[in-house]
Amino acid sequence: MRADALQVSAIGTPIAGPLATRAEWADAGAGWRMFQDGRLHQVAHGLFCPPELAADPQALARALMERCPVDAVLGGWAAAYVHGARDAGPTMVTRTPQRVLVYYGRHEHKRPPGFTVRRSDLSVSETIQLGGLLLTSGPRTAYDMARFADSLPQAVGILDCFCSELNTEPVELAAISELLATHPRYRGNPTVRAAIDLASSRARSFAESTVRARWTIDAGVPADSLLVNATLRFAGAEFELDLVDLSAGLVIEYDGPHHASSDQRSRDAAKDFAATALGLARTRLNARELRLTRAGFERLAADRRTVAISAGAPARAAALVASGELAERPLKSFTRGGFTTDNEPRAV
């Protein structure tokens, strides 16, 4: 048998345990192909483990904490994963796996490979014990991730993940606001405060959150003029629309990678037909357009809003809302697997 055909179970476990660095796995006998084909998942920057460990939030968290001092507190995406936040995982915010965030006492200095250490005095109410693991609470996890976000749209996306109404235990925005009041001088508070005003419990993906945030921040459309994942009724069928700009009568859809499939294209075509038949304008955005500069995105949004308004779409949108044919209704739950890694591109 070729050495690179081995399963992970056929080689020795690294001394550090089933969660180890590339070098530690190589010392245990792992071949380079194992890191390429998914037999070993990169679950954090520089840390790999078997897929079955990556799919178990609490087991993964325990393995992470075994590499830390006993008084460490787990935070960031790893805590979000244990809490069950939507899309939680190492690629929750970025395409490449992030480092694991842990909180150390101020006397601790060394950080393990793949970790980021934050020295902060956490109160008892800001930590929680789950299955023997010491984690930051849901609100504190969301608060810290949002205040250290790279941008306001990213912070909005983070809060949307924690506040999603499809989560088992959604985080309340009021609880995050309380943390702002408790820590008035913390870095990043203005970003969190602005993100709270833009957050929604109805977003289904990080990309949808980014579109909505940029439509408000860059295009200048008030948040209360937007419907998030609203249901459109037409000819006895119901269609869920990613975002509806009522002030322009414009349906905004984000085309992620899974929109390339034939089944999804058929659903998209039916949705477009329904929106057009009812007099709504429509537009689709992709990842390239989300990477536009603020000025570029502002021009794009202005152009598409102008076309919609000139076609009389705002009046049709208002009529559909008044008749109940267009409204935000309870979201339907779709089955989701565990988090995605760099081996499994996120489908949004």
MIFI-454476 format. One record per residue (C-alpha): residue in three letters; x negated, y negated, z. Coordinates in steps of 0.5 Angstrom, whole numbers, padded with zeros to 4 digits, always signed. Layout:
<nuzas>
AlaXYZ...
</nuzas>
This chain:
<nuzas>
Met+0000+0000+0000Arg-0002-0007-0002Ala-0004-0011+0004Asp+0000-0017+0002Ala+0006-0012+0002Leu+0006-0011+0009Gln+0012-0013+0013Val+0011-0018+0019Ser+0012-0012+0024Ala+0007-0008+0021Ile+0001-0012+0023Gly-0001-0014+0030Thr+0002-0020+0034Pro-0002-0026+0035Ile-0005-0027+0042Ala-0001-0033+0043Gly+0005-0029+0041Pro+0010-0029+0035Leu+0010-0036+0035Ala+0003-0038+0032Thr-0002-0042+0028Arg-0004-0040+0021Ala-0011-0038+0024Glu-0008-0034+0029Trp-0003-0030+0025Ala-0009-0029+0020Asp-0013-0026+0026Ala-0008-0022+0027Gly-0008-0019+0020Ala-0003-0023+0016Gly-0004-0024+0009Trp-0003-0031+0005Arg+0003-0029+0001Met+0007-0028+0008Phe+0006-0036+0009Gln+0009-0037+0002Asp+0015-0032+0001Gly+0018-0033+0007Arg+0016-0027+0011Leu+0013-0032+0016His+0017-0039+0017Gln+0014-0045+0018Val+0018-0048+0024Ala+0014-0054+0026His+0008-0057+0023Gly+0002-0052+0023Leu+0007-0047+0027Phe+0009-0040+0024Cys+0014-0034+0026Pro+0018-0029+0023Pro+0025-0031+0020Glu+0029-0027+0026Leu+0026-0031+0031Ala+0027-0038+0027Ala+0034-0036+0027Asp+0035-0035+0034Pro+0035-0043+0037Gln+0034-0040+0045Ala+0029-0035+0043Leu+0025-0040+0039Ala+0025-0045+0044Arg+0023-0041+0049Ala+0017-0039+0044Leu+0015-0046+0044Met+0015-0047+0051Glu+0011-0042+0052Arg+0005-0046+0049Cys+0007-0052+0054Pro+0006-0053+0061Val+0011-0051+0066Asp+0014-0057+0067Ala+0014-0060+0060Val+0021-0062+0057Leu+0023-0060+0050Gly+0026-0065+0046Gly+0027-0068+0039Trp+0029-0063+0033Ala+0028-0057+0038Ala+0033-0059+0043Ala+0038-0061+0038Tyr+0037-0054+0035Val+0039-0051+0042His+0045-0056+0043Gly+0048-0054+0036Ala+0047-0061+0033Arg+0049-0061+0025Asp+0043-0059+0021Ala+0038-0059+0027Gly+0032-0056+0025Pro+0025-0058+0023Thr+0027-0061+0017Met+0033-0064+0020Val+0030-0071+0018Thr+0024-0070+0013Arg+0023-0065+0008Thr+0017-0062+0011Pro+0017-0059+0018Gln+0016-0064+0024Arg+0012-0063+0030Val+0015-0061+0036Leu+0017-0066+0041Val+0016-0065+0049Tyr+0016-0069+0055Tyr+0010-0068+0059Gly+0008-0071+0066Arg+0004-0077+0066His-0002-0073+0069Glu-0002-0068+0063His-0006-0070+0057Lys-0007-0064+0052Arg-0002-0062+0047Pro-0002-0056+0044Pro-0002-0055+0036Gly+0004-0057+0032Phe+0007-0061+0038Thr+0008-0069+0039Val+0007-0071+0047Arg+0011-0076+0050Arg+0010-0079+0057Ser+0016-0081+0059Asp+0020-0081+0066Leu+0026-0077+0065Ser+0032-0078+0070Val+0036-0072+0072Ser+0042-0074+0068Glu+0038-0074+0062Thr+0035-0067+0062Ile+0039-0060+0062Gln+0038-0053+0064Leu+0040-0048+0058Gly+0039-0041+0059Gly+0033-0042+0063Leu+0030-0048+0058Leu+0029-0055+0061Leu+0031-0060+0055Thr+0033-0067+0054Ser+0041-0068+0054Gly+0045-0068+0048Pro+0045-0076+0049Arg+0038-0077+0051Thr+0036-0073+0045Ala+0040-0077+0040Tyr+0038-0083+0043Asp+0030-0082+0043Met+0031-0079+0036Ala+0035-0085+0033Arg+0030-0090+0036Phe+0024-0087+0033Ala+0027-0086+0026Asp+0023-0089+0020Ser+0029-0093+0018Leu+0036-0095+0020Pro+0039-0091+0015Gln+0035-0085+0018Ala+0038-0087+0025Val+0045-0087+0023Gly+0044-0080+0020Ile+0041-0077+0026Leu+0047-0080+0030Asp+0052-0077+0025Cys+0049-0070+0026Phe+0050-0070+0034Cys+0057-0073+0033Ser+0059-0069+0028Glu+0067-0067+0030Leu+0065-0060+0027Asn+0059-0059+0033Thr+0061-0054+0038Glu+0060-0060+0043Pro+0059-0067+0040Val+0055-0072+0043Glu+0060-0078+0045Leu+0057-0085+0042Ala+0059-0088+0049Ala+0054-0084+0052Ile+0048-0086+0048Ser+0051-0093+0049Glu+0050-0092+0057Leu+0043-0090+0055Leu+0042-0097+0052Ala+0044-0100+0058Thr+0040-0096+0063His+0034-0097+0059Pro+0034-0104+0056Arg+0027-0105+0054Tyr+0026-0099+0051Arg+0022-0099+0044Gly+0027-0098+0038Asn+0034-0100+0042Pro+0036-0105+0037Thr+0036-0100+0031Val+0040-0095+0036Arg+0045-0101+0037Ala+0046-0102+0030Ala+0046-0095+0028Ile+0052-0094+0033Asp+0056-0099+0030Leu+0055-0095+0023Ala+0055-0088+0026Ser+0061-0083+0024Ser+0063-0076+0026Arg+0066-0074+0019Ala+0059-0074+0015Arg+0057-0067+0013Ser+0050-0068+0011Phe+0044-0073+0012Ala+0045-0075+0005Glu+0052-0077+0006Ser+0050-0081+0012Thr+0044-0084+0008Val+0049-0086+0002Arg+0054-0089+0007Ala+0049-0093+0011Arg+0046-0096+0005Trp+0053-0098+0002Thr+0054-0102+0008Ile+0047-0105+0010Asp+0044-0106+0003Ala+0051-0107-0001Gly+0054-0111+0004Val+0061-0107+0004Pro+0064-0107+0011Ala+0064-0100+0015Asp+0071-0101+0016Ser+0073-0101+0008Leu+0070-0094+0007Leu+0073-0087+0008Val+0069-0082+0010Asn+0070-0075+0007Ala+0077-0077+0006Thr+0083-0072+0003Leu+0086-0074-0004Arg+0092-0070-0006Phe+0094-0069-0013Ala+0098-0064-0017Gly+0099-0060-0011Ala+0092-0059-0009Glu+0087-0063-0004Phe+0080-0066-0006Glu+0075-0068-0001Leu+0072-0074-0003Asp+0065-0076+0000Leu+0066-0083+0001Val+0071-0088-0002Asp+0070-0096-0002Leu+0077-0098-0001Ser+0075-0106-0003Ala+0073-0103-0010Gly+0077-0097-0011Leu+0071-0093-0012Val+0070-0086-0010Ile+0062-0085-0009Glu+0060-0077-0009Tyr+0053-0075-0007Asp+0050-0070-0012Gly+0045-0065-0008Pro+0041-0059-0011His+0047-0055-0010His+0052-0059-0015Ala+0048-0056-0021Ser+0051-0049-0020Ser+0057-0047-0025Asp+0062-0046-0019Gln+0060-0053-0016Arg+0061-0057-0023Ser+0068-0054-0024Arg+0070-0057-0017Asp+0067-0063-0019Ala+0070-0064-0025Ala+0077-0062-0022Lys+0075-0068-0017Asp+0073-0073-0022Phe+0080-0071-0026Ala+0084-0072-0020Ala+0081-0079-0018Thr+0081-0082-0025Ala+0088-0079-0026Leu+0090-0083-0020Gly+0087-0090-0022Leu+0081-0089-0018Ala+0074-0091-0021Arg+0068-0086-0019Thr+0061-0086-0019Arg+0055-0081-0017Leu+0049-0082-0014Asn+0043-0077-0013Ala+0036-0077-0009Arg+0032-0081-0014Glu+0037-0087-0013Leu+0037-0086-0006Arg+0030-0088-0006Leu+0031-0094-0009Thr+0028-0101-0006Arg+0033-0105-0002Ala+0034-0110-0008Gly+0035-0104-0013Phe+0040-0101-0009Glu+0044-0107-0008Arg+0044-0108-0016Leu+0046-0101-0017Ala+0052-0102-0012Ala+0054-0109-0015Asp+0054-0106-0022Arg+0058-0100-0020Arg+0063-0104-0016Thr+0064-0110-0021Val+0066-0104-0026Ala+0071-0101-0021Ile+0074-0108-0019Ser+0075-0110-0026Ala+0079-0104-0028Gly+0084-0105-0022Ala+0082-0100-0018Pro+0082-0103-0011Ala+0090-0104-0012Arg+0091-0096-0014Ala+0086-0095-0008Ala+0091-0099-0003Ala+0097-0096-0006Leu+0094-0089-0005Val+0093-0090+0002Ala+0100-0093+0004Ser+0103-0087+0001Gly+0099-0082+0005Glu+0096-0079-0002Leu+0089-0081+0001Ala+0087-0081+0008Glu+0082-0078+0013Arg+0084-0072+0015Pro+0081-0067+0020Leu+0075-0064+0017Lys+0075-0056+0015Ser+0070-0052+0017Phe+0065-0049+0012Thr+0060-0043+0014Arg+0053-0046+0015Gly+0047-0041+0017Gly+0041-0043+0021Phe+0036-0049+0019Thr+0033-0050+0013Thr+0025-0050+0012Asp+0020-0052+0007Asn+0021-0045+0004Glu+0029-0046+0003Pro+0030-0053+0001Arg+0036-0056+0004Ala+0042-0056+0000Val+0046-0063+0001
</nuzas>
